[in-house]
Amino acid sequence: MKKRFLSALLALTLLLGTLPSAFAAQTRTPYEAASALYTLGLFQGKQVSADGTPVFALADTATRAEAVTMLVRLLGKQDEAQAGTWSTPFTDVPAWAAPYVGYAYKNGLTVGTDATHFGSENTVSLNDYLTFLLRALGYSDAKGDFTWSSARVLAGAVGLLDSESTATASFVRGDLARVSFAALSATPKSGTTLLTQLSGDGTVTSDAIAKAGLSLTNTSGAATTGELNAEQVYARFSPAVFYIELYDANRQAIASGSGFFISSDGKAVTNYHVIDGASYAKILLSDGTTTYDVKGVYDYDAAADIALLQVNATNVPYLSLGTSANVVGGATVYAIGSPLGLSNTISQGIISNVSRTIDGANYIQTTAAISSGSSGGALITATGKVIGVTAGTIEEGQSLNMAVPITKLDSLSRTSLSSLASIAARQSSSGTASGKLNASSSTVALSVGGSATLTLSQSFSSADSIDYVISNRNIARVKWGEWSSNGSTLPVTITGLSAGQTTVTFTLYNASGSALGSTTVKIIVS
């Protein structure tokens, strides 16, 4: 019988994380941005002065009609918009703006303020225009990449905002020019930058690009690789990762962990050991306020430690799944989860081994930190693909962290749902019928730095491995001993780390990974 040295990573404390501030892609004054766009043929003044120079009127407030016109010109689609015949439901669009609004509406870049009004003369807000631009860069609020209220977070990550960008309700034409200029080299969801597209289709010439002080490289001056930095990964993908809290049949909280969405209709992934034994669960999104119930489980693989859930939510942000081709030794990866209940925490590392076998189970080994509470979180590549479900760490070593390959999801059914309660009842029934798992004491009292040894005893004929869940790893540490020769008893050493109380639950499994039975010990450190 084998001990599992991958400790189950669950925590009960709920502490919320924060989102990073936007970073500067390229900083130019409103006039410099407007002049560069004018040189590229993408921005026009409100009028022309007597000496033939444009009057940009950068201090004037911008309307929604002006913003959409700017958007269409920025995309190099002015001629196409003016040549087309467009139909919209809006009754308040002036003739000069109709081609631009029509083009944007047809291509899903904008909607109206209601069913029949575009709100042409309404003052455009920063969030409005960022929403237009993010859609133009390939991001979809409909598919959950961002929301109107969170547009600034994603915009900052992809390079649309800098520290001087206006964040007030007064969004003027100068702000319109600054954000539009930044969009030229902002990171698109896929493909090439907007400036490269405009150059490739002949909308802007190489001479105009040079005169505007630009080049067909990214903001660092290096060739575009398509890889994201940590700030971009966090801003784009952390909203799709959630904190999950588990409850027993009496609705008492018993554990917590992490999970992430893989579709906008609420399908989500976590580790099996996160939900094991729970009768009810709810999740908390990264905004710190939005909660949803877990409706049920489509399927799970206890041996592989993966489960496919259905959350009672729609139109949620979600992650794109990777393949084995995305798993390369030495590649940069990011883990996002809720270590010690600190929701939406990101860590960075590399893939140490693409296929590590431990106790017959296959894992991706990584140096990206995975702490208690991270179980069920996402392991994401620098290109934005989730390749693993963060599962555990080898406590005796350093940076030896494991994730279940996301390809294990392929074998799970999506045809019908089972409730958590029914799964828990089924597992409990199978466990109590075949044996017991007991601890020599239900309570352990220690001093800080002191240790005590428990003896676990079991009588399951089909027992294969044992694991534990500790509610607060800052208070105590658990270290395995060696099974007796007949596999019936196991010494466990508990060491006090700091004053407080915590619990540790030991769970026994059969060879297929199904839980047989468990026992909980209270630990008091003073």
N, C-alpha and C positions, 0 to 999 in steps of 0.2 A: 504494500500500500504506500502511496507517495504523498508527501506533503506538497502543497502548492506554495511556492515561495513568491509568487506574484500576489501580493496582498490585495484584497478587494478594496478599491479606492472609492469610498463613500464618506460624506461628511454631513452633519446635521445643521451646522450654523449657516445662516443666510446673510452674506455681506455682499453688497453690490459694487461692481466696478464702474469705471467712468470711461468716456470716449476721448480719444486724443484730439488735440486742436489741429486745425487745418495747417498745411505747410505751403510754403511759397514755391511755385513752379518757376515763373519768371516775373519779376516785379517791374512794372513800368507805371509812370504816372498816367492818369486818364488821358491827357493830351498826347503823350507818347504812344499809348495804345491805340487811340483813335487815328493818329497820323499813320501808324504802321498798317492798320487795317485799310485806311484810305489808299495808301500806296499799293496795297494788294488788290484794290478794287472791291473790297468787301464791306465798306462803310461809307456812308454819304453824310454830308452836312445838311443842316436844315435849310441853308441857303448859301449863296456864293457872294463874297464881298466884292467891292468895286475892282480890286486888283486881281480877282480871279481865284482867290484862296477860299477854301470851304470854311463855313462857320458851323462848328460842331455843336454849339449850344450844350456843352457838357454839364452845365449846372441845372438844366431843365429836367423836371421829372419825366420819366419814360412811361408811355402807355403800353397796354398789352398789344395793341396793333403795331406800335413801333418795335416792340420786342420781337414779335413774330417775324416782322419784315427783316429785322437785323439777323434773326436766326436763319431764315431762308437764304439771304445773301451770303452769310457766313459759310453755309454749306455749298455754295457755288451753284445754287438752284434758281437764281433769279430769272434767267431766261426761260427755263422749263416752267416755272410758276406763271410767268406772264403769257406764255404760249398755250397754256392748258385751259381746259374748260372744267371748272370745279363746282361741285354742289355741296352746300353746307346747310344746316338747319338754322343758321344765325340770321337775324333780321337787323342787326345793328353794326354791320361791317361797312365802313366807307369804301367807295369805289377804288381808291388808290391802294387800299390794303387787301381787297378781296382776293387777288391772285395769290398773295402770300399766305393769308389765312386758309384759303382753299387748299393750297399745296400742303401746308402743315397739318391740317385736319385730315386730309386724305391719307397722309403717311404716318398718322398716329403720333405726331409730335406735340399736339395740343388738343384741348377740348374747350368747351365753353364754360361760362360761369353758371349757366343752367341750360335747359334743353333747347332754348331758342335764342339765347344771347351769348355772344362771345365776350362781351365786356370790353369792347375796343378802346373806349376812352378811359377805362379804369386804369388807375396807376398800377403798374406791374411791380410785384415785390421781388426781392432777391430769390426767394424760394421758388416763385413762379418761373423765373428765367433759368435758374439752375435745373429745374425739372425739365424744361424744354431742351437745354443743352445735354443733360445726361441721357435723355431719350435719343438725341441725335448721335451721341457717342456709343449707342448700342445697349445702354442699360434700360431696364424695364421696371417701372413701378408696378405695373400690372402683374409681373411675374415675381415681384418681391425683392428686386435688387435694392430698392430704397423706397421711401415714402416721401410725400411732399414735405412733411414736417422734419424728416431726417435728411433732406437733400443736401444740406450743408456738410454733413459728415462725409458722405460719399464724395461730394464735390471737392472737399479739402484733400481727400486721399488721392484723387485722380489728377489733382493739379489745377482745378478751376478757381480756387480761392487762395489768397495770401492774407497776411496779418493786417493789411490795410484795406481789404475789401469791405465794402459797406455791409453792415449787419443790422441796419435799422429799417424801419418801414419806408423811409424815403430813399427810393432807389432811382438814381438820376442817370442821365445818358452817359455821364462819365463812368459810372459803375458798369453800365451796359458794355461800354467799350473795353474796360479792363478785363471783365470776365470773358468776353468774346475773344479777346486776344489770347488769354490763357488757354482757351479751348483748342487753339491751333496745335499746341504741343501736349495737351492733356492725354492721359492714358485711356484709350478706348477699351471697351470690353473685349473686343477681339479685332484682329486685323491691324491696320496701320493708323498712324495719327492723321488727324484731319488735314494738317498742312501737307502731308505726303499725298493724301488723296487728291487734294486740290491741285497739287503739282502734277500728279500723274494723269489727271483728266484734262489738263491744259487750262483750268480756270485761272490759275496764277502762274506767272512765268518765273524762270530762275532769276532773271534780272530784278523783278519786283521783290522776290524773296530776299535777295541780297540787299536791295535798297531799304527794305524794312528791317534789316539787321537780324535776319533769321537764317537758319540752315535746316536741312532735312535730317536732323539728329534730335535726340531727346534733350532734356534740359541740362543734363550733365555733360553733354557734348559727345557722348558715346553712342554707338549704333544701338538702335532699339532691340532689346532681346525678348520682350514680352514678359519678363519676370517682374514681380511686384516686390516692393520692400515691406518691412514689417508693418509700417504705418498703413500702407495701402491694404495689406491682407486683413489687418484688424478692422479697419473701417468698412471694408466691403463685406467681409464674411462673418464677423462676430455676431451681427444681428440674427444670423441663421442658427446660432448655437444657443441652447437654453439650459437653465438650471431645472432639475427635476427633483421633486420631493415625493417620497414613497410613504404610504400609510398602511396600517394593518386593517383588519375587518372592523375594528372599533373606531376607525379614522384617527388613530394615534400615529404621529410621525415616527417612523422607524429608521429612515435612512434618506440620503440624497445623493445625487450624482449629476451627470451631464447628458446631453443628447443634442441632436441637430436635425434640421429638416432637410429632406431630399426632394421635396416637391411642394408647390404652392398650396396644394389642398390638404396639407397637414401630415403627410407621411414622414416619419422620422425614424432615426436609428439611435440605438444605445447599446451598451453591453447587456447580455442576458443577466449577469450577476447583479446589475443595478436594479432590475425589476423582480428578481427572484424573491419569492415569499411575500410580495406586496399585494394587497387587495384593491388598492386605489392609488392613483398618482395624479399630480398636477404639475404643470410647468410654469416657469416664469421667464418672460422674454428679457432681452438685454436692456429694454427701456426701464426695467425695475418696477413696473406697475402692471403690465398686461399679463394675465394668467389664463391658462386654458386647462381643461381636464384632459387626461389621456382616455380616449374612448375605448381603446382595446389594443390587442396584439394580433397582427396578421400571422406571424410565424416567428420562431426563434430556433437557434441552434445552441444548446447549452454547452456542448463540447467546444464549439468554436467561439463561444461567448459573444454572441451577437443577437439582436432582436430588432424586429421591424414593427413600429408602433403606428397607430393612427391617433393623432391629436385632434381634438374638436376645434379646429381652426381652419380658416381659408385665407387666401391671399397673403401668405406669410413668405418671408425671404427664405431661400433654400440654397444648398450647395450643389455644385456639379460634381458628379462622380468620376473618379479617375480609373485607370486600368493598370495592369501590370507594367505597361510601358512607362507609366508615370513614376514607378518606384525604381530609383537608381541609387546605388551606393554612393555616399558622399554628397548627395544633393541636399540643398537647404529645404527644411520643412518647418512648419509652425503648428503648434498644438494650442487649441482653444478649448477651454473647459471651465469648470468651477472648483478649483482646488481649495479645500477647506471652506467651501461654501462661497468663495469669492467669485461671483459669476462673471463670465466673459473675461477670463484672464488669458493672455497670450504668452507663449514661450517659444523661443527659436532654437533650432539645432540642425543636425544633419541626420541622414539615414546611415546608421552604423552597419546594419546588415539587412539585406532585403528579404531574407527568409530564415528566421531563427525558430527552431523547434524546441519547445519546452514542455515536458510532460505529455508529449504526443500532439500538442497543439502548435499551430503555426502563427508566428508573429512577425511584424516589421519592427526591427530594433532601431531606436532613435536616441539621440542625446537631448532632444527637446524635452524640457522638464515636464514630468507628469506626477502630480502630487495627489494626496488624498482628496477625493471629490472630483477628480478629473475623469474618472471612468465614464465612458460613453461620449466623451468629447471628440472633436474632429482633428485629425492629422492632415494638414493641407500643404500642398507643394507651393513653390514660389510662382507657379503659373495658375494657381487658384483651383486646383483639383483636390478633392478629398480622397485620400488613399488609404486611410485607416481610422479605426475607432480606438481611441486611447484607452488602454486596459489596465496597465499595472507597471510596477517597477521592481527591480531586484534590490531589496533594501541593503544587502550586505556589500554592494558595489557602489560605483558612482556613475551617474548618467546612463544607467542600464535600464532603459524604459521601453515598454512594449505596446504595440498597437495591433489590433486585429485587422488583417487586410480587408479592405472594403469589398473586394471581390467575393468574400464569403456571403455577401448579401444576395448574390445571384441565385443561390439555391433556395432562398426563402420564398414561400408562397405569398401571393397578395390577393387571394380570392375571397377569404372570409375572416371575420374578426372573432377573437375569443376575449372575454373580459379578464382583467388581471385577477379578479377574485376566483374565477373558475380555474385558472392555471395554478394559483396558490393552493386552492383546495385539493386539486389533483396531486400536486407534488407532496403536500402535507399527508394526504391519505396513503400515498405509496411509501412514505418514510416511516410513519408510525406503525405500519403493519409489519415491518421487517426488523425493527431494532430500536436502539436508543443511543443518544450521544449525551454524556453527562460530564460535568466538571466537578473536581473534588471540593470546590467551594464556590458559592454564588457571589461572594463579595471578597475583595482583596483590598486591604488597607496598607499603604506604603508611605514612607517619607520620601522627599525629593532625593533622588539618587539611589534609593533603596530598591531591592529586588525581592521577588517571591516567586515560588514555583507552584504552578497548578498541575494537576494530572487530569487529562481528558481520557475518558474511557468510552468505548463504542462496542455495540453488539450487532452491527449490520453485516450480514454475510456478503453483501455485494459492494461494501465500501471500497473506494479506490483512492480518494484524495481528500484533503481537508484544506479549508481556507478560513480566513477571518476578516471581519469588518470591525474597525474601531471608530467610534464616533468623534473622537478628538485626539489626533495623533500628537498634539503638542503636550498632552498631559502624561501619556504613558507609551511605552514601546513594548512590542511583543516579539519574542524570539523562540523559534521552534527548537525542541529537543529531538530525540530519535525514537521512533516507534519501537515498542517491545517486539520480541521475536515473533509473537503470534499476531501482531497488529492490533491488539486490543487496547493498549494504553499509550499515551503520548505526553511527555512532560513539556510544559510551556512556561517560559520565564517572562514575568512581567516586571518592567523597570519603570519607576516613577521619574518623570522628566520635569514637571512643574505642578504647583498646587492646584487642585481642582478635582472634579469628578468626570468620569467617562465610562463608557461601556464597551465591551468587546464581545462580538457574537461569532462563535465558531460554527461552521457549517460543513457537513460531510457530504461527499458526492459519490455517485457510482461512476463506472467507466465511461458512460455516455454523457456525463456532465450533469445529470439530474440530481437535485438536492435530495438527500435522504433524511436528514434531521439536523437540528441546530440547538445550541445552548448559549445563554448570555450570562456574562459575568460583569458585575459592577466593580469599578476600580476607584478607590478614594486615595488621593495623594495629598499629604499635608506636610 
